[in-house]
Structure formats: structure tokens, C-alpha cells
Amino acid sequence: MKVTFAGKRVHLFGEQLKVGDKLEDFTLTDSKLSDVDSSDLKGKKVFLTLPSVDTSVCSLELLTFNDKLAEKSTIDFYGVSLDLPFAQQRWVKQNAGDYITMLSDHKFRVFGEVTGTYIEELAILARAVFVVDESNTVLYVEYVPEVSDEPDYDKLFEFIQTL
């Protein structure tokens, strides 16, 4: 898949996921610097990968999802970036990001590989959305072709309504 950052093509490390694939095991870090294994995350879940909470587009994305989740959702949402957990926690406190659990890939750097979102030349994650069921089967995938663009919120929430 062709992905660009500020109009320039970038290379994604790992294999891009497709609907029906199994999300491989991974470990992330939470705001308390504790390890969170994929086996710890139960039920249906949405993973939002993003470059950094300190960018305007990423912040807008998280705020938009957070606002939509205030109304409804029985699915857990996780924001994943390579930001340090301290930066993620600061964003949550400053923006009242109550409905998205932020997790960091900075320590193990596995999530970007298993989702095919790690941008090699920039050492950040590409913007993507994954919906995964209880058995870690991928149900929905969106890789945003231009990293500085937002994902298709409506399409995702329409899909979630079918679950």
C-alpha cells in the first residue's frame, strides 16, 4: 500500500493487515509504565495508530473519537503511538480523553511491526484503524494513505453498528 507523509512516499515496516488476518501477539506500555500484553485486552476492540499525540491532526483525531465515544460504545478503544507514556498521559489530562486508553509502543516496538504501521524513515507509526474481535481476528482495517489526514470516522462507526 502506498502511504505518504507530507506528500512524500514513506515505507511501512511489517505486513499490512487485511480483514480476516489474526493480529499477532504484542506488548505495549500503559501510563503507569506497566506492560500490557495483547492477551490482557479482552473482547472486541479498536486500535488507532497515530504518529504523536503532540500533533494537531492526532489530537483532533483523538478528540473526535473521544466525543463520539461519549455517546455510545461497548467496544474498547486504544490509541497507540510511539510517544512516551508521559506524553500520552499529559494529553489525556489536558484534553479529558476519558474514552480512549492510550498505550505506547516505545519500549517494545512490536505493535507497529505486527500491524504494518511503523514508518521506517521517521520512526513513527502511520495513521490507521483496526477493529479486532475477541479472538484477535481483524474485522475492519483502514490505513490512511496520507499520514497527515484523518481516518474516516463515519465509515468506522457505521461498521461498529453492525457488530
N, C-alpha and C positions, 0 to 999 in steps of 0.2 A: 504494500500500500504506500502511496506517495503522501508524505507528510511534510509540511513546510513550517518554518518558524520565521516570521517577518518576511515571508515571501521566498526564502531560500530553503531548498530541499535539505532535510536532515535524515539521518539514518537511525532507525529504531533497532535496538538490540533485543534479541529474543524473537519468538514467533508470535505473530498476531493471532489472537483468539478468534474463533468463529462460534456461532451458535451450535451447541451440541458438544463442544470440547469440554474436557474436565479442567478446572482450574487447579494447577499443581499446588502442592503444599508451599507455604511461605511463612515467614515470621516477620512481624512489624514491631514497632515500639510505640507505646502509648504515652500520654502526657506525664505519667509518673515514672517514665523510663523503664517500665516493665515490658518484658517480651510478650507479644500476643501472637500465638500460633494460629494458623488457619483453622485448626481443629477446635479452637476456643470460640469461633464465631458460628453460631447456630442459626438455623432457619434460612429463609430467603434473605438476600442482602444485595445492596447496590454499592459498588465501588466506584468512586470518582477519582481518577488520577489527574493531577494537575501539577504544573511547574513549580509554583510557590504561592503561599498564602499572602505574600507581600507584593503581589502584582495586582493591578486594578481589575483585570479580567478574572483572575482566580477568585479574588474577593467577591466580585459581583456574582460569579457562578455559585459560590458557597452561600451567599446571602439569598440569592434567588431560590436555590433548593431549600434552604432553611425556612424561608417564608412559605413555600408550597407545602413543606412538611408540617408546619404548624397546624394546618387544616386537617391533615389525614396522613396515615401511612402505618401499616403494621409491619413494614419491611424496614430493617436496619440500614442506615446509610453511613458509609465510611468515606471520608476524604483522605486520600493517600498522596503524599508528596515526599520529596527528599529533604524538606525543611527539618530542622532540628525540632524535637518536641516542644521546646521552649517557645519557639516562634509560633508554632501551631496553637499552643495554649494561649499565648498573648492575643492571637487573632480571635479565638473563641471568646475570651474575656472582653475584648474591645467591641465585638460585634454581636454578642449574645447568640452565638452559634450553638443553640441548645439541641438541635435535632440531628446533627451530623457528628459522628465520632471521628475525631482526627487521629490518624495513625501515620507514623513516619517510617520510611524505607531507608533512612540514612545509615543505620547501623549494619543491616544485613545485605541491603541492595539486591534483594531477590524478587520482590514484587514486580519491579519494573521489567525484570527479565522474563518472569513467567507470564506476564501479560503483554509482552512485546511493546512496552511503552517507554523504555529507557532510551533517551536521546544521547547517543554516544558523545557527539562533539560538544554538547552543552552540559552534560552530567545533570540533567533534569528529566522529569517524566513528561511525556506528551499528554495532552488532554484527551481523556477517553472516559467512557461509561460502560460498566459491566453489571448485568443483573445475573445473579447466581442462585441456584436453588439449594435445598437442604443437603443434597449430595454433591455439591460443588460443580454441577453441570451448568455451563454458560447458557443462559436463556436469551440474552439480549446483549448486543455489542454496538458501541459507536466509537470509532476513532475519529476525532475531529481533524479534518485534513489540514487546516491552518491552526497551529497551536494557539495563536492569539485570538481565535474565535471561540464563542461559547457553544456548548452542546445544544442539541435540540430538546429542550425541556418538555415541550408538548408531546413529542413522539414518545419520550421515555414514560411520562405519566399516563399516556394512553395505553402503553404496553402494560404498565403496572396494574391498571384497572382490569386487565384480562386475567390476572393471576388469582 
